[in-house]
Amino acid sequence: MFKQIAGAAILVIVFTTPTSAQQRNNFDATGVRNSSGSNRLNERQLQILRESLRHKSGFAELGFDQQGALTLGNRQNIVGGSATARALLAAAVDSANLYELESHERSPEIAFARLVESVYRGFGETGRRMTIYQVQLDFADFNRLSGAREAKASFDIGIALLHELVHGVMKLQDPRDEEVDQIGECDAHVNQMRRELQLPERLYYQPGIAVMQIGDGRRIIRARLVFVERAAANAQPSRQYSITWWPIQVAPNAQNVADFEQGLLTARRR
């Protein structure tokens, strides 16, 4: 969900040339689905994701069918949830594109979540075009978070998936690396979901950092995200909550982590 420290929510565009069998299989499936490959989510992970998405969206019958496809059931059967999250999930499920869910447990490159895009063009007589996205999720990273319960609720696996779907479905982007005190258009949209769920909003996209010296002279970074309660949109925050983690434990090889360590003096410290 950020580029600098954790490398999450990075839109990585990968152009591939699949085999004919892969092309046929991919074109048979659209919407949001569990991967059929070696990185497919297991039953425990599907249950965790299902429960989080039901709460975030309010779709009481949301689940995964026997083929691994995310289904919304009766879309009028709603219990609480966010209307903004419902609209996003419906658009993703009804999409002509494919969003494949992949588990990358304890990945050194992926922090929390990442979206990888593969573009396929002009297959068959119809010249049909389809985009396949891999939504790569690291469930273990969320267990490494420390901090307020309210902040963790605003930064769980369901929110991570919704963030990636905002990238894929709506094409909204995160702020550039140098925009350290911005939320970005993607998380601004996710913040609307948080408001509707009465969860604290994410204050900045880029995490703040603290640098600690260890015995042999090396530095270790601790990352921190701040979430705020507001009485209304754009109102002054009334309360703050935060979560912290050690990037070296979450994703030591995540994109830009080494560069970030070299530029600590210009980073925002919180």
Backbone hydrogen bonds in HBPLUS format (Angstrom, degrees):
<---DONOR---> <-ACCEPTOR-->    atom                        ^
c    i                          cat <-CA-CA->   ^        H-A-AA   ^      H-
h    n   atom  resd res      DA  || num        DHA   H-A  angle D-A-AA Bond
n    s   type  num  typ     dist DA aas  dist angle  dist       angle   num
A0002-PHE N   A0008-ALA O   2.67 MM   6  4.72 105.9  2.21  96.7 112.0     1
A0007-GLY N   A0002-PHE O   2.80 MM   5  5.30  99.1  2.47 123.3 144.0     2
A0008-ALA N   A0002-PHE O   2.48 MM   6  4.72 100.0  2.10 145.7 151.9     3
A0009-ALA N   A0113-ALA O   2.81 MM 104  5.86 149.2  1.90 127.2 137.7     4
A0012-VAL N   A0115-LEU O   3.05 MM 103  6.40 165.2  2.07 164.5 164.9     5
A0117-GLU N   A0012-VAL O   2.89 MM 105  6.23 162.4  1.92 158.5 163.4     6
A0014-VAL N   A0117-GLU O   2.68 MM 103  5.67 165.5  1.70 163.1 168.3     7
A0023-GLN N   A0019-THR O   2.88 MM   4  6.17 155.9  1.94 152.5 159.6     8
A0024-ARG N   A0020-SER O   3.00 MM   4  6.29 161.7  2.03 151.3 155.0     9
A0025-ASN N   A0021-ALA O   2.97 MM   4  6.20 165.6  1.99 153.1 157.0    10
A0026-ASN N   A0022-GLN O   2.87 MM   4  5.96 165.3  1.89 153.2 157.4    11
A0027-PHE N   A0023-GLN O   3.01 MM   4  6.13 152.1  2.09 147.0 154.1    12
A0028-ASP N   A0025-ASN O   3.20 MM   3  5.23 144.5  2.33  97.4 107.7    13
A0029-ALA N   A0026-ASN O   3.28 MM   3  5.52 154.4  2.35 103.1 110.3    14
A0031-GLY N   A0097-ASN O   2.77 MM  66  6.08 150.3  1.86 165.8 156.2    15
A0099-TYR N   A0031-GLY O   2.71 MM  68  5.97 157.3  1.76 166.4 169.0    16
A0070-LEU N   A0032-VAL O   2.76 MM  38  5.46 178.3  1.76 158.8 158.6    17
A0033-ARG N   A0099-TYR O   2.89 MM  66  6.20 164.0  1.92 155.4 158.7    18
A0101-LEU N   A0033-ARG O   2.73 MM  68  6.02 157.9  1.78 154.9 160.9    19
A0034-ASN N   A0068-GLY O   2.77 MM  34  4.87 158.4  1.81 132.0 139.1    20
A0035-SER N   A0101-LEU O   2.99 MM  66  5.40 149.9  2.08 150.0 144.9    21
A0040-ARG N   A0037-GLY O   3.26 MM   3  5.70 150.4  2.36 121.6 119.8    22
A0103-SER N   A0039-ASN O   2.61 MM  64  5.13 167.3  1.63 153.6 157.9    23
A0046-LEU N   A0042-ASN O   2.91 MM   4  6.18 159.6  1.95 156.6 163.1    24
A0047-GLN N   A0043-GLU O   2.95 MM   4  6.11 153.7  2.02 145.4 152.2    25
A0048-ILE N   A0044-ARG O   3.01 MM   4  6.30 160.5  2.05 149.5 154.3    26
A0049-LEU N   A0045-GLN O   2.95 MM   4  6.14 164.4  1.98 150.9 155.2    27
A0050-ARG N   A0046-LEU O   2.79 MM   4  5.88 160.3  1.82 147.3 153.7    28
A0051-GLU N   A0047-GLN O   2.95 MM   4  6.12 167.0  1.97 152.9 155.6    29
A0052-SER N   A0048-ILE O   3.11 MM   4  6.29 159.9  2.15 145.8 151.4    30
A0053-LEU N   A0049-LEU O   2.90 MM   4  6.06 167.1  1.92 157.1 160.6    31
A0054-ARG N   A0050-ARG O   2.93 MM   4  6.06 155.3  1.99 149.6 156.4    32
A0055-HIS N   A0051-GLU O   3.18 MM   4  6.36 160.2  2.22 143.3 148.0    33
A0056-LYS N   A0052-SER O   2.90 MM   4  6.15 161.6  1.94 151.2 156.9    34
A0057-SER N   A0053-LEU O   2.87 MM   4  5.81 161.6  1.90 147.7 152.5    35
A0058-GLY N   A0054-ARG O   2.76 MM   4  5.28 148.8  1.85 137.3 147.1    36
A0082-SER N   A0056-LYS O   2.84 MM  26  5.99 151.0  1.93 141.8 146.0    37
A0079-VAL N   A0058-GLY O   2.75 MM  21  4.70 157.9  1.80 134.9 140.5    38
A0062-LEU N   A0059-PHE O   3.36 MM   3  5.45 168.6  2.38 109.1 110.4    39
A0060-ALA N   A0077-ASN O   3.07 MM  17  5.86 163.3  2.10 152.8 156.9    40
A0063-GLY N   A0071-THR O   2.91 MM   8  5.36 157.2  1.96 149.2 152.6    41
A0071-THR N   A0063-GLY O   2.72 MM   8  5.36 171.4  1.73 157.2 159.3    42
A0065-ASP N   A0069-ALA O   2.93 MM   4  5.43 154.8  2.00 147.1 150.9    43
A0068-GLY N   A0065-ASP O   2.88 MM   3  5.21 159.9  1.92 114.0 119.4    44
A0077-ASN N   A0074-ASN O   3.03 MM   3  5.50 159.6  2.07 113.6 120.1    45
A0086-ARG N   A0082-SER O   2.98 MM   4  6.28 153.3  2.06 146.0 153.7    46
A0087-ALA N   A0083-ALA O   3.00 MM   4  6.22 158.9  2.05 146.7 151.5    47
A0088-LEU N   A0084-THR O   3.16 MM   4  6.37 155.1  2.23 142.5 148.9    48
A0089-LEU N   A0085-ALA O   2.96 MM   4  6.16 169.6  1.97 155.4 157.8    49
A0090-ALA N   A0086-ARG O   2.91 MM   4  6.02 162.9  1.94 152.0 157.0    50
A0091-ALA N   A0087-ALA O   3.06 MM   4  6.18 156.7  2.12 141.2 147.5    51
A0092-ALA N   A0088-LEU O   2.95 MM   4  6.22 153.2  2.03 149.6 157.3    52
A0093-VAL N   A0089-LEU O   2.86 MM   4  6.02 167.5  1.87 155.5 158.6    53
A0094-ASP N   A0090-ALA O   2.94 MM   4  5.98 154.5  2.01 146.1 153.0    54
A0095-SER N   A0092-ALA O   3.24 MM   3  5.03 155.4  2.31  97.6 104.8    55
A0098-LEU N   A0131-THR O   3.10 MM  33  6.51 163.8  2.13 155.2 160.3    56
A0133-TYR N   A0098-LEU O   2.78 MM  35  6.10 168.2  1.79 162.9 166.8    57
A0100-GLU N   A0133-TYR O   2.75 MM  33  6.02 164.5  1.77 172.7 167.1    58
A0135-VAL N   A0100-GLU O   2.70 MM  35  5.85 168.4  1.71 161.1 165.4    59
A0102-GLU N   A0135-VAL O   2.90 MM  33  5.92 166.8  1.92 154.5 150.8    60
A0137-LEU N   A0102-GLU O   2.85 MM  35  6.02 172.8  1.86 159.0 160.8    61
A0104-HIS N   A0137-LEU O   2.79 MM  33  5.72 167.5  1.81 153.9 152.6    62
A0107-SER N   A0104-HIS O   3.24 MM   3  5.53 136.9  2.44 140.1 129.9    63
A0253-ASN N   A0108-PRO O   2.76 MM 145  5.24 144.5  1.88 144.6 151.0    64
A0113-ALA N   A0111-ALA O   2.72 MM   2  5.70 135.4  1.91 113.2  98.2    65
A0138-ASP N   A0112-PHE O   3.07 MM  26  5.05 173.0  2.08 134.9 134.4    66
A0114-ARG N   A0136-GLN O   2.94 MM  22  5.18 138.8  2.11 141.3 151.8    67
A0136-GLN N   A0114-ARG O   2.83 MM  22  5.18 156.6  1.89 168.7 168.0    68
A0116-VAL N   A0134-GLN O   2.93 MM  18  5.04 163.5  1.95 145.2 150.7    69
A0134-GLN N   A0116-VAL O   2.72 MM  18  5.04 163.3  1.75 152.9 158.8    70
A0118-SER N   A0132-ILE O   2.83 MM  14  5.33 159.1  1.87 163.9 170.9    71
A0132-ILE N   A0118-SER O   3.09 MM  14  5.33 164.6  2.11 165.4 165.3    72
A0120-TYR N   A0130-MET O   3.32 MM  10  5.72 157.1  2.37 163.5 170.3    73
A0123-PHE N   A0128-ARG O   3.31 MM   5  5.60 162.5  2.34 144.0 142.8    74
A0127-GLY N   A0124-GLY O   3.24 MM   3  5.51 151.2  2.32 103.6 111.8    75
A0141-ASP N   A0138-ASP O   3.25 MM   3  5.79 140.9  2.42 110.1 118.8    76
A0142-PHE N   A0139-PHE O   3.25 MM   3  5.88 139.7  2.42 113.9 122.0    77
A0143-ASN N   A0140-ALA O   3.05 MM   3  5.45 144.7  2.18 109.0 119.0    78
A0144-ARG N   A0141-ASP O   3.00 MM   3  5.33 157.3  2.05 109.1 116.5    79
A0146-SER N   A0244-THR O   2.94 MM  98  5.25 161.6  1.97 153.7 158.3    80
A0244-THR N   A0146-SER O   2.73 MM  98  5.25 154.3  1.80 150.1 158.8    81
A0148-ALA N   A0242-SER O   3.13 MM  94  6.02 150.5  2.22 165.0 164.0    82
A0152-LYS N   A0148-ALA O   3.05 MM   4  6.39 160.9  2.09 154.0 159.5    83
A0153-ALA N   A0149-ARG O   3.00 MM   4  6.22 150.0  2.09 146.6 154.4    84
A0154-SER N   A0151-ALA O   3.04 MM   3  5.09 131.5  2.28  96.9 110.3    85
A0155-PHE N   A0152-LYS O   3.05 MM   3  5.00 159.0  2.09 103.3 109.2    86
A0160-ALA N   A0156-ASP O   2.98 MM   4  6.25 154.6  2.04 149.7 157.8    87
A0161-LEU N   A0157-ILE O   3.01 MM   4  6.28 156.9  2.07 145.6 150.4    88
A0162-LEU N   A0158-GLY O   2.98 MM   4  6.25 164.3  2.01 150.6 155.1    89
A0163-HIS N   A0159-ILE O   2.85 MM   4  6.05 156.2  1.91 150.5 157.0    90
A0164-GLU N   A0160-ALA O   3.12 MM   4  6.44 157.9  2.17 147.6 152.5    91
A0165-LEU N   A0161-LEU O   2.93 MM   4  6.22 153.8  2.00 151.9 159.9    92
A0166-VAL N   A0162-LEU O   2.91 MM   4  6.19 145.1  2.04 148.1 157.2    93
A0167-HIS N   A0163-HIS O   3.27 MM   4  6.67 150.9  2.36 143.1 150.0    94
A0168-GLY N   A0164-GLU O   3.03 MM   4  6.41 161.2  2.07 148.8 153.1    95
A0169-VAL N   A0165-LEU O   2.71 MM   4  5.60 167.4  1.72 153.6 157.5    96
A0170-MET N   A0166-VAL O   3.06 MM   4  5.15 138.2  2.24 120.5 132.9    97
A0171-LYS N   A0167-HIS O   3.06 MM   4  4.70 128.1  2.34 112.9 122.8    98
A0186-CYS N   A0173-GLN O   3.06 MM  13  5.19 151.1  2.15 138.6 135.6    99
A0179-GLU N   A0176-ARG O   2.95 MM   3  5.43 155.5  2.01 115.9 123.9   100
A0205-TYR N   A0182-GLN O   2.92 MM  23  6.21 172.6  1.92 146.1 144.0   101
A0188-ALA N   A0184-GLY O   2.99 MM   4  6.02 139.3  2.16 142.6 154.8   102
A0189-HIS N   A0185-GLU O   3.27 MM   4  6.35 146.0  2.40 132.3 138.8   103
A0189-HIS N   A0186-CYS O   3.07 MM   3  5.37 125.8  2.38 101.1 114.0   104
A0190-VAL N   A0186-CYS O   3.08 MM   4  6.51 152.6  2.16 142.3 150.7   105
A0191-ASN N   A0187-ASP O   2.73 MM   4  5.83 146.2  1.84 139.7 149.0   106
A0192-GLN N   A0188-ALA O   3.27 MM   4  6.58 135.5  2.48 132.7 142.5   107
A0192-GLN N   A0189-HIS O   3.12 MM   3  5.21 130.5  2.37  96.2 109.0   108
A0193-MET N   A0190-VAL O   2.99 MM   3  5.12 118.8  2.38  98.4 113.3   109
A0194-ARG N   A0190-VAL O   2.99 MM   4  6.42 154.4  2.06 147.6 155.3   110
A0195-ARG N   A0191-ASN O   2.88 MM   4  6.17 156.7  1.93 150.4 155.5   111
A0196-GLU N   A0192-GLN O   3.10 MM   4  6.36 160.1  2.14 146.4 151.4   112
A0197-LEU N   A0193-MET O   2.95 MM   4  6.20 133.2  2.18 143.5 157.0   113
A0197-LEU N   A0194-ARG O   3.09 MM   3  4.97 129.7  2.36  92.9 106.8   114
A0199-LEU N   A0194-ARG O   2.80 MM   5  4.84 177.6  1.80 147.7 147.3   115
A0198-GLN N   A0195-ARG O   3.03 MM   3  4.88 157.4  2.08 101.1 107.9   116
A0201-GLU N   A0228-VAL O   2.73 MM  27  5.17 149.1  1.82 156.8 146.1   117
A0228-VAL N   A0201-GLU O   2.71 MM  27  5.17 147.9  1.81 143.3 150.8   118
A0203-LEU N   A0226-VAL O   2.92 MM  23  5.70 171.2  1.92 156.9 153.9   119
A0208-GLY N   A0224-ARG O   2.84 MM  16  5.09 150.0  1.93 161.3 155.8   120
A0224-ARG N   A0208-GLY O   2.90 MM  16  5.09 146.2  2.02 145.8 146.3   121
A0210-ALA N   A0222-ARG O   2.88 MM  12  5.17 144.6  2.01 146.9 156.0   122
A0222-ARG N   A0210-ALA O   2.87 MM  12  5.17 159.6  1.91 154.8 160.2   123
A0212-MET N   A0220-ILE O   2.87 MM   8  5.25 165.4  1.89 155.8 160.7   124
A0220-ILE N   A0212-MET O   2.81 MM   8  5.25 153.2  1.88 151.4 160.4   125
A0214-ILE N   A0218-ARG O   2.90 MM   4  5.58 165.7  1.92 161.6 163.9   126
A0217-GLY N   A0214-ILE O   2.94 MM   3  5.69 156.2  2.00 136.9 137.8   127
A0223-ALA N   A0245-TRP O   2.86 MM  22  5.44 166.1  1.88 170.2 170.6   128
A0245-TRP N   A0223-ALA O   3.08 MM  22  5.44 145.2  2.20 140.0 146.4   129
A0225-LEU N   A0243-ILE O   2.98 MM  18  5.50 159.6  2.02 156.7 163.4   130
A0243-ILE N   A0225-LEU O   3.06 MM  18  5.50 150.3  2.16 148.1 156.9   131
A0227-PHE N   A0241-TYR O   2.71 MM  14  5.13 167.6  1.73 159.2 160.8   132
A0241-TYR N   A0227-PHE O   2.73 MM  14  5.13 154.7  1.79 156.9 161.4   133
A0229-GLU N   A0239-ARG O   2.89 MM  10  5.27 156.9  1.94 149.2 155.4   134
A0238-SER N   A0229-GLU O   2.81 MM   9  5.62 162.2  1.84 152.2 158.4   135
A0235-ALA N   A0232-ALA O   3.02 MM   3  5.32 158.5  2.07 131.4 131.1   136
A0249-GLN N   A0246-TRP O   2.89 MM   3  5.47 148.3  1.99 118.1 127.2   137
A0250-VAL N   A0246-TRP O   3.12 MM   4  6.41 151.0  2.21 147.7 156.6   138
A0251-ALA N   A0247-PRO O   2.89 MM   4  5.60 157.8  1.94 144.4 150.4   139
A0254-ALA N   A0251-ALA O   3.10 MM   3  5.26 167.4  2.12 117.2 117.5   140
A0257-VAL N   A0254-ALA O   3.16 MM   3  5.79 166.9  2.18 136.9 138.2   141
A0260-PHE N   A0256-ASN O   2.78 MM   4  5.84 152.7  1.85 148.0 156.2   142
A0261-GLU N   A0257-VAL O   2.99 MM   4  6.30 154.6  2.06 151.0 156.7   143
A0262-GLN N   A0258-ALA O   3.21 MM   4  6.53 144.2  2.34 143.0 152.2   144
A0262-GLN N   A0259-ASP O   3.14 MM   3  5.17 124.2  2.47  94.2 108.3   145
A0263-GLY N   A0259-ASP O   3.20 MM   4  6.47 127.3  2.49 139.0 152.4   146
A0263-GLY N   A0260-PHE O   2.98 MM   3  5.14 139.5  2.15 100.9 113.0   147
A0266-THR N   A0263-GLY O   3.12 MM   3  5.82 152.4  2.20 119.4 126.4   148
A0267-ALA N   A0264-LEU O   3.10 MM   3  5.12 157.5  2.15 103.8 110.8   149
